Amino acid sequence: MILSLLNFPSHYRSNIYLKMEEELNSDFVFGNIANKSIKTVDFNKFKKKPILLKTIKIFGSINYIKGSLKFCFKPYNKYLLTGEYYCISVWMILIINKLCKKKTYLWTHGYYGNEFFLKRIIKKIFFSLSDGIFLYGNYARDIMIKEGFKSEKLHVIYNSLNYENQKLIREKIKKTQVYENKFQNTDPTIIFLGRLTKVKKVELFLNACSNLIKSGIHCNMVIVGDGDESENLKSIINNLKLDSRCWFYGATHDELVISELIYNSTLCLSPGNIGLTAVHALTYGTPVITHSNLCDQMPEFEAIKSGVTGLFFKQNNIQDLLKKLIEALSAFKDKNETFKNCTSVIDAYYNPIYQIKIFKKILL
Protein backbone atom coordinates (compact mmCIF):
# COMPACT_ATOMS: atom_id res chain seq x y z
CA MET A 1 0.00 0.00 0.00
CA ILE A 2 1.15 3.51 -0.85
CA LEU A 3 0.54 6.73 1.06
CA SER A 4 1.12 10.09 -0.61
CA LEU A 5 1.67 12.65 2.14
CA LEU A 6 2.01 16.00 0.41
CA ASN A 7 2.33 19.60 1.53
CA PHE A 8 -0.75 21.03 -0.20
CA PRO A 9 -3.67 19.82 -2.39
CA SER A 10 -3.00 22.09 -5.38
CA HIS A 11 -5.85 22.12 -7.88
CA TYR A 12 -3.54 22.19 -10.90
CA ARG A 13 -2.36 18.70 -9.93
CA SER A 14 -5.84 17.19 -9.89
CA ASN A 15 -5.14 15.03 -12.94
CA ILE A 16 -2.02 13.40 -11.56
CA TYR A 17 -3.51 12.94 -8.06
CA LEU A 18 -6.53 11.11 -9.46
CA LYS A 19 -4.32 8.93 -11.66
CA MET A 20 -2.18 8.10 -8.62
CA GLU A 21 -5.26 7.04 -6.70
CA GLU A 22 -6.54 4.91 -9.58
CA GLU A 23 -3.31 3.37 -10.89
CA LEU A 24 -1.10 3.29 -7.77
CA ASN A 25 -3.97 2.69 -5.35
CA SER A 26 -2.51 5.54 -3.28
CA ASP A 27 -4.18 7.11 -0.27
CA PHE A 28 -3.68 10.86 0.24
CA VAL A 29 -2.88 13.07 3.19
CA PHE A 30 -2.31 16.80 2.66
CA GLY A 31 -0.96 19.69 4.70
CA ASN A 32 -2.76 23.02 4.40
CA ILE A 33 -0.13 25.77 4.02
CA ALA A 34 0.14 27.50 0.65
CA ASN A 35 -0.33 30.83 -1.05
CA LYS A 36 -3.99 31.86 -0.69
CA SER A 37 -4.19 32.42 -4.46
CA ILE A 38 -3.61 28.71 -5.19
CA LYS A 39 -6.87 26.90 -5.79
CA THR A 40 -7.29 23.57 -3.98
CA VAL A 41 -8.31 20.24 -5.47
CA ASP A 42 -11.91 19.06 -5.11
CA PHE A 43 -11.76 16.23 -2.56
CA ASN A 44 -15.11 14.90 -3.81
CA LYS A 45 -13.39 13.73 -7.01
CA PHE A 46 -11.42 11.11 -5.07
CA LYS A 47 -12.88 7.65 -4.49
CA LYS A 48 -11.50 7.75 -0.97
CA LYS A 49 -11.62 11.24 0.52
CA PRO A 50 -8.12 12.56 1.38
CA ILE A 51 -7.21 13.63 4.90
CA LEU A 52 -6.35 17.28 5.45
CA LEU A 53 -3.94 18.06 8.30
CA LYS A 54 -2.98 21.38 9.85
CA THR A 55 0.45 22.69 8.95
CA ILE A 56 2.06 24.69 11.73
CA LYS A 57 4.57 27.42 10.95
CA ILE A 58 7.45 27.29 13.40
CA PHE A 59 9.95 29.89 12.20
CA GLY A 60 10.30 31.52 8.80
CA SER A 61 9.67 28.78 6.23
CA ILE A 62 10.23 25.98 8.75
CA ASN A 63 6.99 24.10 9.38
CA TYR A 64 5.49 20.89 10.71
CA ILE A 65 2.46 18.89 9.50
CA LYS A 66 0.57 18.13 12.69
CA GLY A 67 -0.59 14.53 13.06
CA SER A 68 1.49 13.21 10.15
CA LEU A 69 3.81 10.92 12.15
CA LYS A 70 1.04 8.49 13.08
CA PHE A 71 0.86 7.40 9.44
CA CYS A 72 4.30 5.80 9.82
CA PHE A 73 2.58 3.16 11.93
CA LYS A 74 -0.27 2.49 9.49
CA PRO A 75 -0.12 -0.54 7.14
CA TYR A 76 1.66 1.28 4.30
CA ASN A 77 4.92 -0.07 2.90
CA LYS A 78 5.75 2.85 0.60
CA TYR A 79 5.46 6.58 1.18
CA LEU A 80 5.64 9.49 -1.25
CA LEU A 81 6.40 12.80 0.47
CA THR A 82 6.85 16.38 -0.71
CA GLY A 83 10.62 16.75 -0.47
CA GLU A 84 10.84 19.99 1.49
CA TYR A 85 13.87 19.95 3.76
CA TYR A 86 12.41 22.77 5.86
CA CYS A 87 9.45 20.60 6.89
CA ILE A 88 10.40 18.96 10.20
CA SER A 89 7.74 16.25 9.94
CA VAL A 90 9.22 15.04 6.63
CA TRP A 91 12.61 14.58 8.31
CA MET A 92 10.97 12.62 11.12
CA ILE A 93 8.97 10.37 8.76
CA LEU A 94 12.12 9.65 6.74
CA ILE A 95 13.98 8.59 9.88
CA ILE A 96 11.11 6.56 11.38
CA ASN A 97 10.49 4.74 8.10
CA LYS A 98 14.21 4.04 7.73
CA LEU A 99 14.19 2.40 11.17
CA CYS A 100 10.99 0.49 10.35
CA LYS A 101 12.42 -0.64 6.99
CA LYS A 102 9.67 1.09 4.99
CA LYS A 103 10.48 2.74 1.68
CA THR A 104 10.12 6.51 1.43
CA TYR A 105 10.31 8.56 -1.77
CA LEU A 106 10.53 12.34 -2.18
CA TRP A 107 8.80 14.48 -4.81
CA THR A 108 10.92 17.60 -5.05
CA HIS A 109 12.75 20.32 -6.96
CA GLY A 110 15.99 18.83 -5.70
CA TYR A 111 18.94 21.20 -6.22
CA TYR A 112 18.77 24.60 -7.91
CA GLY A 113 22.51 25.00 -8.32
CA ASN A 114 22.79 28.16 -6.19
CA GLU A 115 22.89 26.46 -2.77
CA PHE A 116 25.54 27.77 -0.38
CA PHE A 117 27.79 25.29 1.43
CA LEU A 118 25.64 24.67 4.53
CA LYS A 119 22.45 24.26 2.50
CA ARG A 120 24.20 21.73 0.24
CA ILE A 121 25.19 19.71 3.31
CA ILE A 122 21.66 19.82 4.74
CA LYS A 123 20.13 18.80 1.41
CA LYS A 124 22.68 16.01 0.96
CA ILE A 125 21.74 14.48 4.33
CA PHE A 126 18.00 15.03 3.76
CA PHE A 127 17.80 13.48 0.30
CA SER A 128 20.11 10.62 1.30
CA LEU A 129 17.51 9.43 3.82
CA SER A 130 15.09 8.60 0.99
CA ASP A 131 14.86 5.48 -1.19
CA GLY A 132 14.23 7.44 -4.36
CA ILE A 133 13.69 10.99 -5.57
CA PHE A 134 11.18 12.22 -8.17
CA LEU A 135 12.42 15.43 -9.80
CA TYR A 136 10.87 18.11 -12.00
CA GLY A 137 13.75 18.24 -14.43
CA ASN A 138 17.09 16.92 -15.70
CA TYR A 139 18.95 20.08 -14.62
CA ALA A 140 18.46 19.17 -10.94
CA ARG A 141 19.24 15.52 -11.67
CA ASP A 142 22.59 16.42 -13.26
CA ILE A 143 23.54 18.60 -10.28
CA MET A 144 22.61 15.84 -7.82
CA ILE A 145 24.69 13.28 -9.70
CA LYS A 146 27.67 15.66 -9.41
CA GLU A 147 26.89 15.91 -5.68
CA GLY A 148 27.34 12.14 -5.41
CA PHE A 149 23.81 10.77 -5.69
CA LYS A 150 23.38 7.56 -7.66
CA SER A 151 21.65 8.14 -10.99
CA GLU A 152 19.32 5.14 -10.53
CA LYS A 153 17.87 6.84 -7.44
CA LEU A 154 16.88 9.98 -9.38
CA HIS A 155 13.72 9.90 -11.50
CA VAL A 156 12.60 12.85 -13.67
CA ILE A 157 8.80 13.19 -13.87
CA TYR A 158 8.60 16.86 -15.00
CA ASN A 159 5.38 18.71 -14.08
CA SER A 160 1.87 19.04 -15.44
CA LEU A 161 -1.31 21.08 -15.39
CA ASN A 162 -4.89 20.04 -16.16
CA TYR A 163 -3.63 18.33 -19.29
CA GLU A 164 -6.64 16.27 -20.32
CA ASN A 165 -9.04 19.22 -20.22
CA GLN A 166 -6.50 21.51 -21.87
CA LYS A 167 -5.90 19.02 -24.67
CA LEU A 168 -9.64 18.88 -25.43
CA ILE A 169 -9.73 22.68 -25.59
CA ARG A 170 -6.60 22.75 -27.74
CA GLU A 171 -8.10 20.37 -30.31
CA LYS A 172 -10.95 22.82 -30.95
CA ILE A 173 -9.09 26.09 -30.56
CA LYS A 174 -9.26 28.68 -33.33
CA LYS A 175 -7.91 32.14 -33.98
CA THR A 176 -10.26 34.86 -32.77
CA GLN A 177 -10.35 38.66 -32.97
CA VAL A 178 -9.88 39.07 -29.21
CA TYR A 179 -6.85 41.35 -29.57
CA GLU A 180 -7.92 43.06 -32.77
CA ASN A 181 -11.13 44.07 -31.00
CA LYS A 182 -9.34 45.21 -27.86
CA PHE A 183 -6.44 47.12 -29.43
CA GLN A 184 -7.97 48.04 -32.79
CA ASN A 185 -4.88 46.82 -34.63
CA THR A 186 -3.30 43.60 -35.92
CA ASP A 187 0.11 44.06 -34.29
CA PRO A 188 1.72 41.10 -32.49
CA THR A 189 0.63 40.61 -28.87
CA ILE A 190 2.99 39.60 -26.07
CA ILE A 191 1.44 37.98 -22.99
CA PHE A 192 2.49 37.56 -19.38
CA LEU A 193 0.66 35.08 -17.13
CA GLY A 194 1.22 34.57 -13.42
CA ARG A 195 1.30 36.11 -9.98
CA LEU A 196 2.31 39.77 -10.07
CA THR A 197 5.17 39.68 -7.57
CA LYS A 198 8.62 41.30 -7.55
CA VAL A 199 10.37 38.04 -8.46
CA LYS A 200 8.45 37.91 -11.76
CA LYS A 201 9.96 41.28 -12.83
CA VAL A 202 6.96 42.30 -14.93
CA GLU A 203 8.29 45.89 -15.00
CA LEU A 204 11.06 44.55 -17.25
CA PHE A 205 8.35 43.15 -19.54
CA LEU A 206 6.75 46.61 -19.78
CA ASN A 207 10.00 48.53 -20.29
CA ALA A 208 11.26 46.12 -22.95
CA CYS A 209 8.00 46.31 -24.90
CA SER A 210 8.02 50.10 -24.56
CA ASN A 211 11.52 50.18 -26.08
CA LEU A 212 10.36 47.81 -28.81
CA ILE A 213 7.58 50.23 -29.75
CA LYS A 214 9.99 53.19 -29.65
CA SER A 215 12.27 51.32 -32.07
CA GLY A 216 9.41 51.21 -34.56
CA ILE A 217 8.25 47.63 -33.95
CA HIS A 218 4.70 47.99 -32.68
CA CYS A 219 3.23 45.42 -30.34
CA ASN A 220 0.46 44.95 -27.79
CA MET A 221 0.79 43.63 -24.25
CA VAL A 222 -1.59 41.66 -22.07
CA ILE A 223 -1.00 40.91 -18.38
CA VAL A 224 -3.05 38.04 -16.96
CA GLY A 225 -2.78 37.77 -13.20
CA ASP A 226 -2.97 39.66 -9.94
CA GLY A 227 -0.74 40.21 -6.93
CA ASP A 228 1.18 42.64 -4.72
CA GLU A 229 2.74 44.47 -7.67
CA SER A 230 -0.56 45.26 -9.43
CA GLU A 231 -0.79 48.96 -8.49
CA ASN A 232 2.91 49.56 -9.13
CA LEU A 233 2.63 48.01 -12.59
CA LYS A 234 -0.43 50.07 -13.44
CA SER A 235 1.55 53.18 -12.49
CA ILE A 236 4.44 52.10 -14.77
CA ILE A 237 1.99 51.52 -17.64
CA ASN A 238 0.66 55.04 -17.13
CA ASN A 239 4.13 56.63 -16.91
CA LEU A 240 5.30 54.85 -20.07
CA LYS A 241 2.08 55.94 -21.82
CA LEU A 242 1.22 52.35 -22.66
CA ASP A 243 -2.46 52.52 -21.70
CA SER A 244 -3.62 51.99 -25.29
CA ARG A 245 -1.10 49.20 -25.81
CA CYS A 246 -1.41 47.23 -22.56
CA TRP A 247 -4.43 45.23 -21.43
CA PHE A 248 -4.26 44.69 -17.68
CA TYR A 249 -6.61 41.73 -17.77
CA GLY A 250 -6.36 40.65 -14.13
CA ALA A 251 -6.71 37.16 -12.68
CA THR A 252 -8.88 34.43 -14.17
CA HIS A 253 -9.22 30.68 -13.65
CA ASP A 254 -11.46 30.23 -16.71
CA GLU A 255 -9.46 27.87 -18.94
CA LEU A 256 -11.43 28.78 -22.06
CA VAL A 257 -10.55 32.44 -21.56
CA ILE A 258 -6.90 31.64 -20.78
CA SER A 259 -6.59 29.37 -23.82
CA GLU A 260 -7.95 32.08 -26.13
CA LEU A 261 -5.59 34.71 -24.72
CA ILE A 262 -2.53 32.44 -25.00
CA TYR A 263 -3.31 30.98 -28.43
CA ASN A 264 -3.90 34.39 -29.99
CA SER A 265 -0.68 35.80 -28.52
CA THR A 266 2.50 35.87 -30.58
CA LEU A 267 4.82 35.34 -27.62
CA CYS A 268 4.73 34.68 -23.89
CA LEU A 269 7.33 36.68 -21.93
CA SER A 270 8.29 35.92 -18.32
CA PRO A 271 11.30 38.11 -17.37
CA GLY A 272 11.66 36.51 -13.91
CA ASN A 273 11.51 32.78 -13.27
CA ILE A 274 9.15 30.96 -15.61
CA GLY A 275 7.62 28.00 -13.73
CA LEU A 276 4.37 26.47 -14.95
CA THR A 277 3.69 29.51 -17.14
CA ALA A 278 5.98 27.80 -19.68
CA VAL A 279 3.84 24.66 -19.64
CA HIS A 280 0.62 26.68 -19.94
CA ALA A 281 1.88 28.76 -22.88
CA LEU A 282 3.37 25.83 -24.79
CA THR A 283 0.20 23.79 -24.25
CA TYR A 284 -1.62 26.24 -26.52
CA GLY A 285 1.23 26.58 -29.00
CA THR A 286 2.76 29.91 -27.95
CA PRO A 287 6.58 30.18 -27.65
CA VAL A 288 8.17 31.50 -24.46
CA ILE A 289 10.96 33.95 -23.62
CA THR A 290 12.61 33.94 -20.20
CA HIS A 291 16.04 34.55 -18.69
CA SER A 292 19.02 32.19 -19.01
CA ASN A 293 20.36 32.15 -15.42
CA LEU A 294 19.32 28.59 -14.66
CA CYS A 295 20.21 28.83 -10.95
CA ASP A 296 17.38 31.36 -10.59
CA GLN A 297 14.93 29.45 -12.78
CA MET A 298 12.13 27.03 -12.04
CA PRO A 299 12.52 23.53 -13.55
CA GLU A 300 9.92 24.07 -16.28
CA PHE A 301 12.48 26.17 -18.21
CA GLU A 302 13.59 22.83 -19.69
CA ALA A 303 10.48 22.79 -21.88
CA ILE A 304 11.95 25.76 -23.76
CA LYS A 305 14.24 24.76 -26.60
CA SER A 306 16.03 27.84 -27.90
CA GLY A 307 14.86 28.75 -31.39
CA VAL A 308 12.23 25.98 -31.37
CA THR A 309 9.81 26.64 -28.50
CA GLY A 310 11.23 29.95 -27.28
CA LEU A 311 14.34 31.94 -26.47
CA PHE A 312 16.49 32.90 -23.47
CA PHE A 313 17.87 36.36 -22.67
CA LYS A 314 20.58 37.49 -20.23
CA GLN A 315 18.98 37.94 -16.81
CA ASN A 316 17.95 41.56 -16.04
CA ASN A 317 19.55 42.77 -19.30
CA ILE A 318 16.90 44.86 -21.05
CA GLN A 319 19.03 45.35 -24.17
CA ASP A 320 19.47 41.61 -24.63
CA LEU A 321 15.76 41.10 -23.95
CA LEU A 322 14.93 43.66 -26.63
CA LYS A 323 17.24 41.83 -29.03
CA LYS A 324 15.56 38.49 -28.26
CA LEU A 325 12.06 39.97 -28.70
CA ILE A 326 12.99 41.22 -32.16
CA GLU A 327 14.55 37.83 -32.97
CA ALA A 328 11.48 35.94 -31.71
CA LEU A 329 9.00 38.03 -33.69
CA SER A 330 10.88 36.97 -36.80
CA ALA A 331 11.70 33.37 -35.81
CA PHE A 332 8.19 32.27 -34.88
CA LYS A 333 6.19 33.69 -37.78
CA ASP A 334 5.09 30.25 -38.96
CA LYS A 335 2.17 29.69 -36.56
CA ASN A 336 1.52 26.09 -37.64
CA GLU A 337 5.12 24.95 -37.22
CA THR A 338 5.51 26.82 -33.93
CA PHE A 339 2.24 25.36 -32.61
CA LYS A 340 3.41 21.85 -33.47
CA ASN A 341 6.83 22.32 -31.86
CA CYS A 342 5.40 23.82 -28.67
CA THR A 343 2.62 21.29 -28.12
CA SER A 344 4.78 18.27 -28.93
CA VAL A 345 7.04 18.81 -25.90
CA ILE A 346 3.97 19.00 -23.64
CA ASP A 347 2.47 15.86 -25.16
CA ALA A 348 5.76 14.02 -24.74
CA TYR A 349 6.72 14.92 -21.16
CA TYR A 350 4.72 17.59 -19.34
CA ASN A 351 1.55 15.64 -18.71
CA PRO A 352 0.13 13.23 -16.08
CA ILE A 353 0.25 10.29 -18.50
CA TYR A 354 4.05 10.49 -18.60
CA GLN A 355 4.22 11.15 -14.86
CA ILE A 356 2.10 8.16 -13.84
CA LYS A 357 4.18 5.95 -16.13
CA ILE A 358 7.32 6.85 -14.15
CA PHE A 359 5.54 6.57 -10.80
CA LYS A 360 4.28 3.08 -11.68
CA LYS A 361 7.69 1.97 -12.93
CA ILE A 362 9.37 2.91 -9.65
CA LEU A 363 6.68 2.47 -6.99
CA LEU A 364 5.06 -0.70 -8.29
Order of alpha helices (4+ residues) and beta strands (2+ residues): beta-alpha-beta-beta-beta-beta-beta-alpha-beta-alpha-beta-alpha-beta-alpha-alpha-beta-alpha-beta-alpha-beta-alpha-beta-alpha-beta-beta-alpha-alpha-alpha
